Amino acid sequence: MTPIERVGVVGCGLMGAGIAEVSARSGLDVVVVESESAAAARGRERLEASLKRAESKGKLGQETTEAVLARVTVDCELDALADREVVVEAIGEDEAAKVELFRTLDRIVSSPKAILASNTSSIPIMKLGVATSRPEQVLGVHFFNPVPVLPLVELVPSLLTSSQTTERARALVTDQLGKQAIDSQDRAGFVVNALLIPFVLSAIRMYESGFASAGDIDRGLVLGAAHPQGPLALADLIGLDTTQAVALSLYEEFKEPLYAPPPLLARMVDAGLLGRKSGHGFFTYEG
């Protein structure tokens, strides 16, 4: 199987920048596309800051931040992705926006063998695949935040994804990016979020009811169940808007009450209290 050399990423937020970083650190040529110049500049700054942290900790090996960044181009036009062998969509969890993006990528990406992948954590891959003329080359490739640190990637083929596409994606993820892959059926939430989100929502309901404080809920799980962090801090790390979006997708698919977002979560998202990304969620963050 011929290794992938040219990767495209749409979106340079936390996830998109992380995917671009691990790709560039693996020696791949990377093009990242953002919606406008200010977002592109912020994305490149985010990528550079992450690489400098890795360099300061000795995690870049013989390479420097500048050497890795030299393999990354940040652009504002989707046309820059025309020659990519794999394009990973990493925009917000908005189904309509993702479907429209896949229609556009289908027109732009010229290689007849190119893989169109989504980093979505909840939206059905089938809906993205049928928006293109090549659903057999569309699948979910779900990384976890922070991408340079966490080793897991979920591979999510739809009913129409070819086995060749899945195996090419697996080779990229495991052999070239050094990640570990698990397989999931194309169901809302895939493996990890289908288990994780109800747990997080249960913690939010417990806090909302006044049963226990946010600090005590999290300390209880860290000290009593050996979790690396509590569920409310984890929700803040994921982003409360993303947590809500995944919960809504799960509830729409399965109609189970445990997937329904608690009212407090909706109010916090409406207020812009999104967790670490906004500086305030269930806990307050500086910097």
C-alpha positions, 0 to 999 in steps of 0.5 A, spaced: 500 500 500 503 506 497 504 511 503 500 517 503 504 524 502 499 530 502 494 531 507 489 536 507 485 539 513 479 543 513 479 547 520 485 550 524 481 550 531 484 545 537 482 539 533 484 541 526 491 544 528 492 538 532 491 533 526 495 538 522 501 537 527 501 530 528 501 529 520 507 534 519 511 531 525 510 525 521 513 528 515 507 529 511 506 535 506 500 539 510 495 544 507 490 547 512 484 551 510 481 556 515 475 560 513 478 567 513 485 570 514 484 572 522 482 565 523 488 562 519 493 566 523 490 564 530 490 557 527 498 557 525 499 561 532 496 555 535 500 550 531 506 554 533 505 554 540 504 547 541 510 545 537 514 549 541 512 546 547 513 539 544 520 542 542 522 544 549 520 537 552 524 534 547 518 531 543 520 533 536 526 528 536 532 531 531 527 536 528 525 543 530 519 547 530 521 551 524 522 544 520 515 542 522 512 548 520 515 548 513 511 542 511 505 546 513 501 551 509 495 555 512 490 557 506 483 561 506 481 557 499 478 550 499 481 550 492 488 549 495 486 542 497 485 540 490 491 535 490 491 532 496 490 524 497 486 525 504 482 531 506 480 531 514 474 535 515 475 538 522 470 544 523 464 545 528 459 540 529 454 543 525 451 537 520 448 542 515 455 545 514 459 539 514 454 536 508 455 542 504 463 542 505 463 535 503 459 537 497 464 542 495 470 538 497 467 532 492 468 538 486 475 540 488 479 534 490 481 532 484 484 525 485 479 519 484 482 515 489 482 521 495 479 519 501 474 525 504 474 524 512 471 527 517 473 528 524 466 529 527 464 526 534 457 524 532 454 526 525 453 520 521 458 518 516 453 516 511 450 523 511 456 526 509 458 520 504 451 521 500 453 528 499 458 526 494 459 522 488 464 518 491 461 515 498 465 509 498 471 514 499 468 517 505 469 515 512 470 518 519 477 518 522 475 521 529 481 523 533 481 525 540 483 532 544 489 533 545 491 530 538 498 530 539 498 527 546 492 522 546 493 515 541 486 513 540 483 514 533 476 511 531 475 509 524 468 509 522 466 507 515 459 508 513 455 502 509 458 505 503 465 506 505 469 501 501 474 496 505 480 499 501 478 506 503 478 503 511 485 500 510 488 506 507 486 510 512 488 505 518 495 505 514 495 512 515 493 513 522 497 507 525 503 506 520 504 513 519 501 517 524 503 512 530 496 512 533 492 506 535 485 505 531 479 502 533 473 500 529 466 503 530 459 502 526 456 508 523 452 510 529 451 517 533 457 517 538 461 511 535 464 507 541 467 512 546 462 518 546 456 513 546 459 511 553 462 517 555 457 522 554 451 519 558 456 519 564 458 526 563 451 528 562 449 524 569 455 528 573 451 535 570 445 533 572 447 531 579 451 538 580 444 541 577 440 538 582 444 540 588 446 533 590 454 535 590 458 541 588 462 540 582 469 540 586 466 534 590 463 530 584 470 531 580 474 529 586 470 523 588 471 520 581 478 522 581 480 519 588 474 513 588 474 511 581 482 512 579 479 517 573 485 521 571 480 527 571 473 528 573 467 528 569 465 536 569 473 538 568 472 533 562 466 536 559 470 543 560 476 540 556 471 537 551 467 544 550 460 544 553 458 546 546 461 540 543 458 536 549 451 538 547 452 537 540 454 530 541 448 529 546 443 532 541 446 527 536 445 521 540 438 523 543 436 524 536 438 517 534 436 513 540 431 517 543 434 515 550 433 520 556 440 518 558 442 522 552 438 528 553 442 534 554 440 537 561 437 544 561 443 547 565 448 545 559 444 548 554 443 555 559 451 555 559 452 554 552 447 560 551 451 564 556 458 562 552 460 558 558 464 553 554 469 551 558 477 551 557 476 554 550 472 560 553 475 560 560 469 559 564 465 552 565 464 548 571 470 551 573 474 557 571 481 557 567 486 562 566 490 563 560 
